[in-house]
Amino acid sequence: MEGVKAEAREGAAVARDLRALGYGGVPGLASRGASCPDFRALCAQLAAELATLGALEQQREAGAEVLSAGDGPGAEEDFLRQLGRLLRELHCPDRALCGGDGAAELREPGSSLRLLRFLCSELQATHLLHLRSLLDPSPGPPLGEGVEGTGMVQELALTLQALGLPRPAPGTPASQLLQELHAKISELQPSLPPGSLQPLLSSSLDAPRWEALESLSQSLKDQYQCCRCLLLKRLDLTTSAFHWSDRAEAQGAAMRAVLIPLREFLTPESDISLAHVLAARADLSRLVPATSVAVRRGTCCAINKVLMGNVPDRGGRPNELEAPMPTWRSRTEGGGGRKTGPQCWGRKKKKKK
């Protein structure tokens, strides 16, 4: 029952995407799969628009079809063969659709919807990029020029350094650089221990699970931001205490020159996203004690062997404190006391008549 509801929600989402792209409603086409000529025609139209907007890397002759939507004995086989090449060219993350037996996969429930969803998302992204190029016709700087401060270039530089690859020449296309990275990673992958690249999140995610995961991620971000704001406030109060001494008045400018750049780097917002969860590997969930031998090899330093000298005893131990004994005072001291003397505390006897 849940699977039927999820498939219905996915179908409604695909229908909305198609209407947003200018295609009419196609109820029932996705359930028929590649055996339906109308389904093949719809996929061919989406692929042709992708090729027109320049989303495909492979150059094709004018008038050549990206996907054939013919209706004949071998039309379905030709369509599936061309579809596999198209999905690999678009770097489709769904390996089941890009595999060899695409016909069997498209007969599975929900697989045709996944195909349409992927083509629609690629076409929407291509429309946005095309619109951006129209609004800002100035070409962007080549790779490695003028964007040294961006996080993407820094991550790319660290990746090249870790793989032992040279720095790319200015103007290197991103596709060529990614191909070199892929070739180098494929070359080094057999030397890794078995199971080292096993993903931490191995289950497939549908639309409801994506929404639940996004909601959980946002809740954790809010909680982390609250805790981080508290810690940063404590840090600010601690650093401000160093400015209270008389000596700090002369060294205040030097202290601020050191502390302010470090403090500006610390922000309460978290940069962890769902992409980090998808990129995490199974070894991330292994908890290693901080005192283990393997960890201490990386954390051991010379300061661990420094012993603190004698420090003044500030006291404060409760077991060494004695409670003060109360002093005895006479009742007559200070006046105002009651009269002393023998008193009769019993009942008075009745007089005999």
C-alpha positions in Angstrom: 0.0 0.0 0.0 2.8 2.4 0.9 4.6 1.6 -2.4 1.5 2.4 -4.4 1.1 5.8 -2.6 4.8 6.6 -3.1 4.5 5.8 -6.8 1.4 7.9 -7.1 3.2 10.9 -5.5 6.2 10.4 -7.8 3.9 10.3 -10.8 2.2 13.6 -9.7 5.6 15.2 -9.3 6.7 14.1 -12.8 3.4 15.4 -14.2 4.1 18.8 -12.5 7.6 18.9 -13.9 6.4 18.1 -17.4 3.7 20.8 -17.3 6.3 23.3 -16.1 8.5 22.5 -19.1 5.6 23.0 -21.5 4.6 19.4 -22.0 1.0 18.3 -21.5 -0.1 15.7 -19.0 0.8 12.2 -19.9 -1.2 9.9 -17.5 -0.5 6.3 -18.0 2.6 6.6 -20.2 5.1 6.0 -17.5 3.5 2.7 -16.5 3.8 1.4 -20.0 7.6 1.9 -20.3 9.7 1.6 -23.4 7.2 -0.6 -25.1 4.9 2.3 -25.5 5.5 4.5 -28.6 4.1 7.6 -26.9 6.5 7.1 -24.0 9.5 6.8 -26.4 8.3 9.9 -28.2 8.1 11.9 -25.0 11.7 10.8 -24.0 12.9 11.7 -27.5 11.4 15.2 -27.3 13.1 15.8 -23.9 16.4 14.5 -25.3 16.1 16.7 -28.4 15.5 19.8 -26.3 18.6 18.9 -24.2 20.7 18.6 -27.3 19.3 21.9 -28.7 20.3 23.8 -25.5 23.8 22.3 -25.6 23.6 20.0 -22.6 25.2 17.1 -24.4 28.9 16.8 -24.7 29.0 14.7 -27.9 28.6 16.6 -31.1 25.9 15.4 -33.4 25.1 16.2 -37.0 22.4 18.6 -37.8 19.0 16.8 -37.9 20.3 13.7 -36.1 18.0 12.2 -33.5 19.3 11.8 -30.0 16.6 9.1 -29.3 14.7 7.4 -32.0 11.0 7.3 -31.4 10.1 5.1 -34.4 7.4 2.5 -34.4 8.7 -0.8 -35.8 9.9 -4.2 -35.0 13.3 -3.1 -33.7 12.2 0.4 -32.5 12.3 -0.5 -28.8 15.8 -2.1 -29.0 17.2 1.0 -30.8 15.6 3.2 -28.3 17.1 1.4 -25.3 20.5 1.3 -26.9 20.5 5.0 -27.6 19.0 5.7 -24.1 21.9 3.9 -22.4 24.4 6.1 -24.3 22.4 9.2 -23.5 22.2 8.5 -19.8 25.9 7.7 -19.6 26.7 11.0 -21.4 24.5 12.9 -18.9 26.3 11.1 -16.0 23.0 9.6 -14.7 23.5 8.5 -11.1 20.9 5.7 -11.4 23.2 2.8 -12.3 20.2 0.5 -12.9 19.0 2.5 -15.8 22.5 2.9 -17.2 23.2 -0.8 -17.0 23.2 -3.3 -19.9 19.7 -4.7 -19.4 17.8 -1.5 -19.6 14.6 -3.2 -21.0 14.3 -5.4 -17.9 14.8 -2.4 -15.6 12.3 -0.2 -17.4 9.7 -2.9 -16.8 10.1 -2.7 -13.1 7.5 -0.6 -11.2 8.6 3.1 -10.9 11.6 2.8 -13.1 10.0 4.7 -16.0 9.0 7.5 -13.6 12.7 7.7 -12.4 13.8 8.1 -16.0 11.3 10.9 -16.7 12.2 12.6 -13.4 15.9 12.5 -14.3 15.3 13.9 -17.9 13.0 16.6 -16.5 15.5 17.7 -13.8 18.3 17.8 -16.4 16.2 19.9 -18.7 15.2 22.3 -15.9 18.9 22.8 -15.0 19.8 23.4 -18.6 17.1 26.0 -18.9 18.4 27.8 -15.8 22.0 27.7 -17.2 20.8 29.0 -20.6 18.9 31.8 -18.9 21.9 32.7 -16.8 24.1 33.0 -19.9 21.5 35.2 -21.6 21.3 37.5 -18.5 25.1 37.6 -18.0 26.7 37.2 -21.4 30.2 37.9 -20.1 32.2 34.7 -20.0 33.3 33.4 -16.7 37.0 33.2 -15.8 38.9 30.1 -16.8 39.6 27.5 -14.2 42.4 28.6 -11.9 42.1 32.3 -12.8 40.4 34.9 -10.6 38.6 32.5 -8.5 41.3 31.3 -6.1 39.2 32.2 -3.1 36.2 30.1 -3.9 35.6 27.0 -2.0 35.2 24.8 -5.1 38.6 25.7 -6.5 40.2 25.1 -3.1 38.6 21.7 -2.8 39.7 20.9 -6.3 43.3 22.0 -5.6 43.3 19.7 -2.5 42.0 16.8 -4.5 44.7 17.2 -7.2 47.3 17.5 -4.5 46.1 14.3 -2.7 46.1 12.4 -6.0 49.5 13.6 -7.0 48.3 15.3 -10.2 49.8 18.6 -11.5 48.0 21.9 -11.4 45.8 22.3 -14.6 46.8 24.9 -17.1 44.6 28.0 -17.3 41.6 27.5 -19.5 41.4 23.7 -19.0 37.8 22.5 -19.6 36.1 21.1 -16.6 35.1 18.0 -18.5 38.7 17.2 -19.3 39.8 17.7 -15.7 37.0 15.5 -14.4 38.0 12.8 -16.8 41.6 12.9 -15.6 40.4 12.7 -12.0 38.2 9.8 -12.8 41.0 7.9 -14.6 43.4 8.5 -11.7 40.9 7.4 -9.1 40.1 4.3 -11.1 43.8 3.6 -11.2 44.3 3.9 -7.5 41.1 2.1 -6.4 42.4 -1.5 -6.7 45.1 -0.7 -4.2 42.6 0.3 -1.5 41.6 -2.2 1.2 38.4 -4.2 0.4 35.2 -2.5 1.5 36.9 0.9 2.1 34.6 2.7 -0.4 31.4 1.1 0.9 28.8 3.9 1.4 27.5 4.5 4.9 24.0 5.1 3.5 23.3 2.0 1.4 19.5 2.1 1.2 17.7 3.8 -1.6 15.8 7.0 -0.9 12.4 7.8 -2.4 10.6 11.2 -2.2 9.2 10.7 1.4 12.5 9.6 2.7 14.2 12.5 1.2 11.8 14.9 2.9 12.2 13.1 6.2 16.0 13.3 5.9 15.9 16.9 5.0 13.7 17.7 8.0 16.0 15.8 10.3 19.0 17.6 8.8 17.4 20.9 9.4 16.6 20.0 13.0 20.2 18.9 13.7 21.5 22.1 12.1 19.3 24.3 14.3 20.4 22.4 17.4 24.1 22.6 16.4 23.8 26.3 15.7 22.3 26.9 19.2 25.1 25.0 20.9 27.7 26.7 18.8 26.3 30.1 19.6 26.6 29.3 23.3 30.3 28.2 22.9 31.2 31.3 20.9 29.6 33.5 23.5 31.7 31.8 26.2 34.8 32.3 24.0 34.0 36.0 23.6 33.6 36.4 27.3 36.9 34.5 28.0 38.9 36.6 25.5 37.4 39.8 26.8 38.6 39.0 30.3 42.2 39.2 29.1 41.7 42.9 28.4 40.9 43.8 32.0 44.4 43.8 33.3 46.7 46.9 33.3 49.2 45.3 31.0 46.5 44.6 28.4 46.0 48.3 27.9 49.4 48.6 26.3 49.1 45.3 24.4 45.4 45.7 23.4 46.0 46.4 19.8 48.4 43.5 19.3 45.9 41.1 21.0 43.0 42.3 18.8 45.1 41.9 15.7 45.6 38.2 16.6 42.2 37.4 18.0 39.9 39.2 15.5 40.9 37.2 12.4 40.5 33.9 14.2 37.2 34.9 15.7 35.7 36.0 12.3 36.5 32.6 10.9 34.2 31.0 13.6 30.6 31.2 12.6 27.5 29.6 14.2 26.3 28.2 10.9 27.2 24.7 9.9 28.4 23.8 6.4 27.4 20.1 6.7 24.7 19.2 4.2 23.1 16.1 2.9 25.8 15.8 0.3 28.3 14.9 3.1 25.9 12.2 4.2 25.8 10.7 0.8 29.5 10.9 0.4 30.3 9.3 3.8 31.7 5.9 3.9 31.1 3.0 6.2 34.3 3.5 8.1 33.0 6.8 9.4 30.7 5.0 11.8 33.5 3.1 13.5 34.1 4.6 17.0 37.8 4.4 17.9 38.8 5.3 21.5 40.8 8.5 21.8 43.3 6.7 24.0 44.0 3.8 21.5 47.5 3.3 20.2 46.6 4.1 16.6 45.0 7.4 17.6 47.8 8.4 20.0 50.3 8.1 17.1 48.6 11.1 15.5 47.8 13.1 18.7 50.9 12.6 20.7 53.1 15.6 20.9 55.9 17.1 23.1 53.6 19.1 25.3 52.0 15.9 26.7 55.3 15.3 28.6 55.4 18.7 30.2 54.6 18.5 34.0 53.1 21.4 35.8 55.1 22.7 38.8 54.0 23.6 42.2 50.9 25.8 42.3 49.6 27.7 45.4 47.1 25.9 47.5 43.7 27.7 47.2 42.0 25.4 49.7 38.3 24.8 49.3 38.2 21.2 50.4 35.0 20.6 52.4 36.4 17.7 54.4 39.0 20.0 56.0 36.6 22.6 57.2 35.2 22.5 60.7 31.8 23.8 61.6 31.9 26.6 64.1 30.7 25.7 67.6 28.0 27.9 69.1 29.1 29.9 72.3 27.2 29.5 75.5 25.5 32.6 77.0 23.6 33.0 80.2 20.0 33.9 80.1 20.4 36.8 82.5 23.1 38.5 80.3 21.7 41.6 78.8 18.7 41.8 81.1 15.1 41.2 80.2 15.2 37.6 81.4 12.6 35.9 83.5 13.0 35.7 87.3 15.0 32.8 88.5 14.1 30.8 91.6 12.2 27.7 92.6 9.0 27.3 90.7 6.2 24.9 91.0 5.3 23.2 87.8 2.5 20.9 89.2 -1.2 21.5 89.4 -2.5 23.7 92.2 -4.3 21.9 95.0 -7.9 22.8 95.6 -8.6 24.4 99.0 -10.8 22.5 101.3 -14.0 24.1 102.2 
